[in-house]
Amino acid sequence: MKLKILIINWQDITNPFGGGAEVHLHEIFKRVHQKGHDVTLLCCQYQNAKRKELVDGIRIIRVGKRNFFNFTVPRVYKQLIKEKKFDVVIDDINKIPFYTPLFVKKPLIGIIHHLFGNSIFIEASLPAALYVNFTERLIPPIYKKIPITVVSESTKQELLKKGFLEENTHIIHNGVDTLTYKKINTEKNSNPLIGYLGRIKKYKSVDHLLMASKVVLKEIPDIELVIIGDGDYLSQIKKLSSSLQINHAITFTGALGEEQKINYLNKTWFTVNPSPKEGWGLTVIESNACGIPVIAADSPGLRDSVVNGKTGLTYNYGDCNQLAELIIKLINNQKLRQQLSINSLKWANNFSWHSSAEKMINLIEMTIDSWHSKLQTKIKDEINTVIHE
């Protein structure tokens, strides 16, 4: 049966503001399309973007400005369902929710990578943080009755504590393309090379890595640091690098294409993810697929994607001295690095976008069947009520 699927998300894979959530959505649903299903994505516009575009079989419709897209969604949704009879709607809940259960009268599934909670106060100004925090507080009462997919056990447990039902909460992990992200025949950097891979956002706490590196440089003066990625906090990170007087040890690559990114990853001795909260940690598995261990904060999401002592090491979030100690430990222990590298490759092979797409299709079909069954029961009950009256 060919399904007609409508997805609502703030951004698409081509949007400069896109991140792991957009990669997750695109990698899964382009494979859903390859299985013969019709996929439409409603998202916001960005500068010089086409209003309509086909990307990897996904029909993308861009409307409204980014800051006010959530207010545009209900009106545009009503227009779209008049044009096409969608079988299911997917709500990718990312930062500010759309509250689709209030106006979507179709089978509906939510995707939640993680809730910001108090970590939003690290990232945004106080008024913006209060707004996001308030909108998130409305998610449990509005969404808890619909099927929700999450990418980690950490996020699942967070939702269950907030009143979501166990039977409605499903884990569909991020995958990794091991044909792209892989160990290649290249020499490691001669000096210890530590990598960071990901967006440069304030809440990602890349500054912790720089402060820890300042400590490490006192003991191992030939270490090098490569920051792979771009973001609105990059300029502040560069200023911090200057103030710490460690510019000589750092390379900022900016945004890179896949091939360049993988070349850099393969030269690193290991990577570091100091974030206080992630849905899962897609860049962790991308590093692992290249045979690269990861030192990460012991925070929600990252404690799921990093197997402490097996594929990497974890430390208490925000403890820059402990992070520095682990960096020194891993640099000085070649045997440990090699064992973590072997384990990382095995671990990454557990995560496949094809498998995630299959699980998503199964959930969609189950949700549609359940929705129609409940609808039929409701109609029968109403008929019986009328008859008995």
N, C-alpha and C positions, 0 to 999 in steps of 0.2 A: 504494500500500500504506500503510495507516494504521499508524504505528509507536507502540508504547507505550514511553515514555521515562521513566526514573527518574533524577532529579538529586539528588545529595547535596551540600549546602553548609552552612556554619555558619549563615548568615543568609539571610532573604528580603528582598525590596525594601522591605517595610514596617518592618523592624527598625531602631530608632534607631541601632544600631551599624553599619548597612550603609554601604557606600561604593561605589567604582567597580566593584569585582568583582560586587557585587549588581546594579548598573545593567546591566553587560555581560550577565550571565546573564539577567536579566529581559527586556531589550530583544530579545535574540536568541531566547529560547525562547517569548516570547509570539507572535512571528512564526512560529516553528516550529509552534505550536498553530494559528495562523491558516491554515497550509498544510494543516491537517486531521489533525495528529498529536496524540496524547494525552500530556500532560506532567504529571508529578508531581514535586514538590520536597519532599524531606525535609530539615528544618532544625531549629534549636533554638527553644525557646520564649523569649518575653520577657514582661514584665509586662503583664497585661490583654489579651494576644493570644489569639485563638481557637485551639483546638487544630487545627481544620481550617478552611480558607478557600479560596475560589476567587478568584484575582486575575488579571484579563486572560486567563482561560482556563486558567491554571496552577493545578493542585490542590496546595495547600500543606498539608503535614502537619508540625506542630511538636511535638517531643518533647524532653524533657530540658533541664537547665539549661545555659546557655552555657559555663560553665567545664569541664563534664564531658561535653559533647555527643559528642565523639569516642569516648568509651567506650560510649556508648549506641547508636551507629550499627550495629555488627554484629548486635546482638540484634534491633533494630527492622527492619533490612534483611531478616533471615530471616523475620520475620512478614509483611512486605509482599510478598515474592515468593511466599508461599503464597496470598495473597489475589489477586494479579494476576501474569500471566505477562508480565513486561517483556521487551522485545526488546533493550534496551541500557541500560547504566548510565553516567551521566556523573558523574565525581568532580571537583568544583571544589576544587582544592587551594589552600587559602588559610590561610597561617600554619601551624597544626598539621594535618598530613595524617591521613586516615582509614585509609590503607594498604589500600584496597579490593582490590588484586590478591591479597591474602592470603585473602580470603573470598568475593569475587564470582566466580561461575562462569558468567558471562554475557559477551557482548560489552561491552567496557569502554573508555571514553575519559576521559582526564584533561585538565583545564584548569589551566594554570599562568600566572598573570599575571606574577609575578616571585618569586624566592626572597629572603627577607630577608638571608640571609647575616649579615655582621657589623653591618649597619645596625640589626638588632634590639637591639643593645646601646645604641643611642641612645634607643630608645623605652621599653624595659622595664627593670625592676629586674634585678639580676644573676642571681638564681635563675630568674626567668621567662625571661630572655634565653637563659640556658644551656639551659633546657628546650626552647625553640623551636628554637634552633640545633642541638641534638642531634636533634630529630625531623626537621628538614630534611635532615640528613646521611643519613638512611635513605631519602630519596625516590629517589635514583638507582638503588640496587640493587633496590628494590621496584617502581618504576614504569617503568623504562627499556624494558621489552619491550612496553608497550601504546602505542597511539596517543595523542599528547599535542598539544593545541592551545595556542598561545601568542599573545600579542597584539602582539609586536614582534620585530624581528630581534635586538635586544639580549638578550631572554630566550631566544630560540632558541640563540644562540651560547653563552650561559651554560650551557644544558642540554647542548649538544654537548660542551663542555669537561668536563662531569661524566659523560660516557659514554652519553648518550642517542643513539639512532640517528637519522641524518638522515632516513631514510625514514619514521620514526615521528613526526617533529616537524613540525607544520603551523601556519602563521601564519594566524590569523583575526582581523583587526584589530577594534578597537572601531569603532563607527559613531557617527553623530551625527544627530539628528532635525532636519534643516534647515528643517522647517516650524515647529518650535518655537524652536530656536536660530537666530536670523537678525538681520540688520541692520535696525533699525527707525528710523522717522523721528523721531529725538529729538536734541536738541542735546547736544554734548559738554559736559562740565563746564567752566566758564570757567577755573578753575584746573587745572593739571596733576593729573589723578586717576589714581592707580596702584591696580590691583586685585589682590587675591589671592582665588582661588576654589578651595574644597576643604575637606576636613576639617581641623580644627585638632588635629593629633597632634604629639607631640614630634618624631618622626623626620621629619616634613614640613619641619622647619627654618624655620618662619615667623619665628622670632626673627632669622634672618639678614636677612630683608626689613626688619624694624624697625631693626636696627642700620645697614643700608645707608641707610635713609630718614633716620636721624639725621645722617648725613654729607651727604646730598643737601640737607636743610633748611638747612644752613649756606650753600649756594650759591644754592638756589632756595627761599626761605622760604615761598612760597605753595603748595607742593605739598600734596596731600591723598592719604590712603591709605584704601582701603576693604577691610576683611577680610570676605569673604562666606563664611560657613560656621560650623559649630559643631563641638565636639569636646571631649574630656576635658582638653586642654591649653590651652583658651581662657583660663581664669582666670590661668594663668601668663604667657600672652602679654599680658594686660591689665596684670599687675604689671610686666612688662618695659617696657611702654609708659609707665607712670608713672615708673619709675626712669630711663628715658631722657629724660623730660620732653618727650614728643612727643604726649601725649594730645590736644592741640588740633588735631592734623593727622590723627587717625585716627577712622574710624567702624567700629564692630563691628556688623554686621547680624544675627549669629546665623543660624540656619537660615532660608531663604527659600523661598517657592513659586517655581515656574518663571517666572511672569510678572515677579515682583519681581526675581528673579535676572537675567533677561535685560535688564530696564530698567537695572539697575545696570551690567551689562557694557557696554551700549551707550554709557553715559556715560563709561566709563573711556578713557584715552588708550592704555593697554596694561595687560596683567596680568603678574604675576611668579610663577614656580613654582620655589622654591629647594630642592626635595626631592633627597636623595642617591640615590634609586632609586625608579623606578616601573615598572609593567608596560608602560605606554604613555604615559599622561598624558591621560586622558579630558577633563579640564577644559581642556586646551590646545586640543583640537579644538572644544570647545564655545565657547571664546573666539573661535577663528578663524572659526567659523560666523557670529559676530556682527561679523566684520570687525575683530577685535581682535588685534593682534600680541602675542607672548608673549616675555618675557625669561625664560630658564630655565637652571638648572644643567646643565652638560654631563655628565649622569649617565645611566646605563642607563634606557631607556624614553623619557626626555625628549629625548635626542639623536635618537630616532626620530620623535617627534611634532612637534618643532620643527626646521624646516629653517633652519639658521643662515644669516643674511643674506638669507633669502627670506621667511620667515613670522615671524621673530623673531630674537633674538640669544641666544647662549649664553655662559656664563662658567664658570670653574673652581669646582666646588662648594665652598662654605665661604669663598670669597674675597669678603667683604662690601665691600671697597674697589673691587674690579673690578665687582661688581654695581652699586655706587653710580655708578661711571663710566658704565656702560651706561645706567642710568636717566637720568642727566644728558644723555648723548648723544641719547637718543631724545626726551626732552622738548624739546631745543633744535633738533632736526632734523625739521621738519614734513614736508619732502619724503620723508625716509626713512620716517616713520610712515605716510604715505599709500601709499607703494609696498608696504610690509609688509602693510598692511591689504588692499590689492587682492589680493596673493598669498595672504593667509590665507584669504580667501573662496574662491578657486580651490582651494586645498589641501583645505579642509574638504569640498568637494563630492566628493572622492575616497572618502569614507568613509560608507557606508550600512549601517544595521542590517539592511535587507532583503537586501543582498548578503552580509553576514556570516551571516545565518540560512540562506541558500541554501548557502553553503559548509559550514555546520555539518550540514545535512541530508545533503549529499553525502558528508561524512566519516562520518556515522553509517551510512549505507547501505553504504558501502565497508567499514567495520569489521564490520558484521553479516555481509556476504557473505564476507569473509576469515575470520572466526571459524568460520562454518559449514563453509567449505571445509576449513579445518585440522582441524575436528572429524571430518568425513567421512574425511579422509586418515588420521587417527589410528585411527578405527574399522576401516578397511580393513587397516591395518598390523597391528592386533591380531588380526583374523580370519585374516590370512595367517600370522601367527606361530603361532596355534593349529592351523591346518591342517597346517603343516609340522612341527609337533611330533608 
